[in-house]
């Protein structure tokens, strides 16, 4: 799940959000977002689906691709 962790951090930074703000959009605590980004916890499928929908990223790319290397239109 290393790719997912990096992608969460990338999406958050791209939007200019703090972990707390990112968490508020997803209904999560800041500590949970930090745990996901640092790989201490794995986001459940329901959370990944929400992230995919909110940030307009395909679930496949969110899980498997390095978003920082893809053109945004290809997400």
Backbone as JSON Lines, residues from 0, in Angstrom:
{"i":0,"aa":"X","n":[0.81,-1.21,0.0],"ca":[0.0,0.0,0.0],"c":[0.85,1.26,0.0]}
{"i":1,"aa":"X","n":[2.12,1.12,-0.2],"ca":[3.02,2.27,-0.18],"c":[2.6,3.34,-1.19]}
{"i":2,"aa":"X","n":[2.13,2.91,-2.35],"ca":[1.7,3.86,-3.38],"c":[0.53,4.69,-2.88]}
{"i":3,"aa":"X","n":[-0.43,4.05,-2.24],"ca":[-1.6,4.77,-1.72],"c":[-1.16,5.83,-0.72]}
{"i":4,"aa":"X","n":[-0.26,5.48,0.17],"ca":[0.2,6.43,1.18],"c":[0.82,7.67,0.53]}
{"i":5,"aa":"X","n":[1.68,7.43,-0.45],"ca":[2.31,8.56,-1.16],"c":[1.26,9.39,-1.91]}
{"i":6,"aa":"X","n":[0.29,8.72,-2.52],"ca":[-0.73,9.44,-3.27],"c":[-1.61,10.29,-2.37]}
{"i":7,"aa":"X","n":[-1.92,9.81,-1.18],"ca":[-2.72,10.62,-0.25],"c":[-1.97,11.9,0.11]}
{"i":8,"aa":"X","n":[-0.7,11.75,0.41],"ca":[0.11,12.92,0.76],"c":[0.22,13.87,-0.44]}
{"i":9,"aa":"X","n":[0.4,13.3,-1.63],"ca":[0.51,14.11,-2.84],"c":[-0.78,14.9,-3.08]}
{"i":10,"aa":"X","n":[-1.93,14.23,-3.0],"ca":[-3.21,14.9,-3.24],"c":[-3.45,16.02,-2.23]}
{"i":11,"aa":"X","n":[-3.13,15.73,-0.99],"ca":[-3.31,16.74,0.06],"c":[-2.45,17.97,-0.22]}
{"i":12,"aa":"X","n":[-1.18,17.74,-0.52],"ca":[-0.25,18.85,-0.78],"c":[-0.67,19.61,-2.04]}
{"i":13,"aa":"X","n":[-1.1,18.9,-3.07],"ca":[-1.52,19.53,-4.31],"c":[-2.68,20.48,-4.08]}
{"i":14,"aa":"X","n":[-3.57,20.12,-3.19],"ca":[-4.73,20.96,-2.86],"c":[-4.38,22.04,-1.83]}
{"i":15,"aa":"X","n":[-3.16,22.0,-1.29],"ca":[-2.74,22.99,-0.3],"c":[-3.44,22.83,1.04]}
{"i":16,"aa":"X","n":[-3.78,21.59,1.4],"ca":[-4.51,21.32,2.63],"c":[-3.59,20.79,3.72]}
{"i":17,"aa":"X","n":[-3.91,21.14,4.94],"ca":[-3.23,20.52,6.08],"c":[-3.83,19.13,6.26]}
{"i":18,"aa":"X","n":[-3.2,18.32,7.09],"ca":[-3.77,17.01,7.38],"c":[-5.14,17.17,8.02]}
{"i":19,"aa":"X","n":[-5.3,18.16,8.86],"ca":[-6.59,18.39,9.51],"c":[-7.66,18.75,8.49]}
{"i":20,"aa":"X","n":[-7.34,19.65,7.57],"ca":[-8.3,20.06,6.54],"c":[-8.66,18.91,5.61]}
{"i":21,"aa":"X","n":[-7.65,18.13,5.25],"ca":[-7.87,16.95,4.4],"c":[-8.8,15.97,5.13]}
{"i":22,"aa":"X","n":[-8.52,15.77,6.4],"ca":[-9.35,14.89,7.21],"c":[-10.78,15.37,7.33]}
{"i":23,"aa":"X","n":[-10.96,16.67,7.48],"ca":[-12.31,17.23,7.58],"c":[-13.11,16.96,6.31]}
{"i":24,"aa":"X","n":[-12.47,17.06,5.18],"ca":[-13.16,16.77,3.91],"c":[-13.61,15.32,3.85]}
{"i":25,"aa":"X","n":[-12.86,14.45,4.51],"ca":[-13.13,13.02,4.44],"c":[-13.85,12.49,5.68]}
{"i":26,"aa":"X","n":[-14.04,13.36,6.67],"ca":[-14.67,12.9,7.9],"c":[-13.73,12.08,8.77]}
{"i":27,"aa":"X","n":[-12.43,12.42,8.71],"ca":[-11.4,11.71,9.47],"c":[-10.69,12.66,10.41]}
{"i":28,"aa":"X","n":[-10.06,12.11,11.42],"ca":[-9.23,12.91,12.32],"c":[-7.86,13.12,11.68]}
{"i":29,"aa":"X","n":[-7.2,14.2,12.1],"ca":[-5.86,14.51,11.59],"c":[-4.91,13.36,11.85]}
{"i":30,"aa":"X","n":[-5.01,12.75,13.0],"ca":[-4.11,11.64,13.35],"c":[-4.29,10.46,12.4]}
{"i":31,"aa":"X","n":[-5.51,10.24,11.96],"ca":[-5.78,9.14,11.03],"c":[-5.16,9.43,9.68]}
{"i":32,"aa":"X","n":[-5.3,10.66,9.2],"ca":[-4.67,11.05,7.94],"c":[-3.16,10.88,8.04]}
{"i":33,"aa":"X","n":[-2.57,11.32,9.14],"ca":[-1.13,11.16,9.34],"c":[-0.71,9.71,9.33]}
{"i":34,"aa":"X","n":[-1.5,8.85,9.97],"ca":[-1.19,7.42,9.99],"c":[-1.26,6.83,8.58]}
{"i":35,"aa":"X","n":[-2.23,7.25,7.8],"ca":[-2.34,6.77,6.41],"c":[-1.14,7.24,5.58]}
{"i":36,"aa":"X","n":[-0.8,8.51,5.69],"ca":[0.31,9.06,4.91],"c":[1.64,8.42,5.28]}
{"i":37,"aa":"X","n":[1.83,8.11,6.54],"ca":[3.09,7.55,7.01],"c":[3.14,6.03,6.92]}
{"i":38,"aa":"X","n":[2.05,5.41,6.48],"ca":[2.04,3.96,6.31],"c":[1.86,3.19,7.61]}
{"i":39,"aa":"X","n":[1.44,3.87,8.67],"ca":[1.19,3.19,9.93],"c":[-0.19,2.54,9.97]}
{"i":40,"aa":"X","n":[-1.04,2.92,9.03],"ca":[-2.39,2.37,8.91],"c":[-2.76,2.33,7.44]}
{"i":41,"aa":"X","n":[-3.67,1.45,7.11],"ca":[-4.14,1.3,5.74],"c":[-5.58,1.81,5.65]}
{"i":42,"aa":"X","n":[-5.84,2.73,4.73],"ca":[-7.21,3.22,4.61],"c":[-8.15,2.11,4.14]}
{"i":43,"aa":"X","n":[-9.34,2.02,4.72],"ca":[-10.3,1.02,4.25],"c":[-10.83,1.4,2.86]}
{"i":44,"aa":"X","n":[-11.41,0.43,2.2],"ca":[-11.94,0.65,0.85],"c":[-12.94,1.8,0.81]}
{"i":45,"aa":"X","n":[-13.78,1.92,1.82],"ca":[-14.77,3.0,1.84],"c":[-14.09,4.37,1.83]}
{"i":46,"aa":"X","n":[-12.98,4.49,2.55],"ca":[-12.23,5.75,2.58],"c":[-11.58,6.01,1.22]}
{"i":47,"aa":"X","n":[-11.0,4.98,0.63],"ca":[-10.36,5.12,-0.68],"c":[-11.39,5.53,-1.74]}
{"i":48,"aa":"X","n":[-12.58,4.97,-1.65],"ca":[-13.65,5.32,-2.58],"c":[-14.03,6.79,-2.42]}
{"i":49,"aa":"X","n":[-14.13,7.26,-1.19],"ca":[-14.44,8.68,-0.93],"c":[-13.35,9.58,-1.49]}
{"i":50,"aa":"X","n":[-12.1,9.23,-1.27],"ca":[-10.97,10.02,-1.77],"c":[-11.02,10.07,-3.29]}
{"i":51,"aa":"X","n":[-11.26,8.93,-3.91],"ca":[-11.35,8.84,-5.36],"c":[-12.43,9.78,-5.89]}
{"i":52,"aa":"X","n":[-13.58,9.78,-5.26],"ca":[-14.71,10.61,-5.69],"c":[-14.43,12.1,-5.45]}
{"i":53,"aa":"X","n":[-13.99,12.43,-4.25],"ca":[-13.77,13.84,-3.89],"c":[-12.68,14.49,-4.74]}
{"i":54,"aa":"X","n":[-11.6,13.75,-4.97],"ca":[-10.46,14.34,-5.69],"c":[-10.42,13.95,-7.17]}
{"i":55,"aa":"X","n":[-11.51,13.29,-7.63],"ca":[-11.65,12.96,-9.05],"c":[-10.46,12.18,-9.6]}
{"i":56,"aa":"X","n":[-10.12,11.12,-8.87],"ca":[-9.03,10.23,-9.24],"c":[-9.63,8.83,-9.34]}
{"i":57,"aa":"X","n":[-9.27,8.09,-10.38],"ca":[-9.8,6.73,-10.46],"c":[-9.26,5.92,-9.29]}
{"i":58,"aa":"X","n":[-10.06,5.02,-8.81],"ca":[-9.65,4.16,-7.69],"c":[-8.42,3.34,-8.09]}
{"i":59,"aa":"X","n":[-8.4,2.88,-9.32],"ca":[-7.26,2.1,-9.81],"c":[-5.97,2.92,-9.73]}
{"i":60,"aa":"X","n":[-6.02,4.16,-10.21],"ca":[-4.82,5.01,-10.16],"c":[-4.45,5.37,-8.73]}
{"i":61,"aa":"X","n":[-5.43,5.62,-7.89],"ca":[-5.16,5.95,-6.49],"c":[-4.37,4.84,-5.8]}
{"i":62,"aa":"X","n":[-4.7,3.61,-6.13],"ca":[-4.09,2.46,-5.48],"c":[-2.79,2.02,-6.16]}
{"i":63,"aa":"X","n":[-2.74,2.09,-7.49],"ca":[-1.65,1.45,-8.23],"c":[-0.64,2.37,-8.9]}
{"i":64,"aa":"X","n":[-1.01,3.62,-9.15],"ca":[-0.13,4.51,-9.92],"c":[0.45,5.61,-9.04]}
{"i":65,"aa":"X","n":[1.61,6.09,-9.43],"ca":[2.21,7.24,-8.75],"c":[1.6,8.49,-9.39]}
{"i":66,"aa":"X","n":[0.64,9.1,-8.71],"ca":[-0.09,10.24,-9.27],"c":[0.82,11.41,-9.58]}
{"i":67,"aa":"X","n":[1.92,11.52,-8.87],"ca":[2.83,12.66,-9.11],"c":[3.51,12.57,-10.46]}
{"i":68,"aa":"X","n":[3.47,11.4,-11.11],"ca":[4.11,11.25,-12.41],"c":[3.11,11.24,-13.56]}
{"i":69,"aa":"X","n":[1.82,11.26,-13.25],"ca":[0.78,11.22,-14.29],"c":[0.25,12.62,-14.57]}
{"i":70,"aa":"X","n":[-0.11,12.89,-15.83],"ca":[-0.8,14.15,-16.09],"c":[-2.17,14.12,-15.41]}
{"i":71,"aa":"X","n":[-2.59,15.24,-14.86],"ca":[-3.82,15.28,-14.08],"c":[-5.03,14.79,-14.88]}
{"i":72,"aa":"X","n":[-5.06,15.03,-16.16],"ca":[-6.19,14.58,-17.0],"c":[-6.23,13.06,-17.1]}
{"i":73,"aa":"X","n":[-5.12,12.4,-16.81],"ca":[-5.06,10.95,-16.91],"c":[-5.46,10.22,-15.64]}
{"i":74,"aa":"X","n":[-5.88,10.97,-14.63],"ca":[-6.23,10.34,-13.36],"c":[-7.53,9.62,-13.5]}
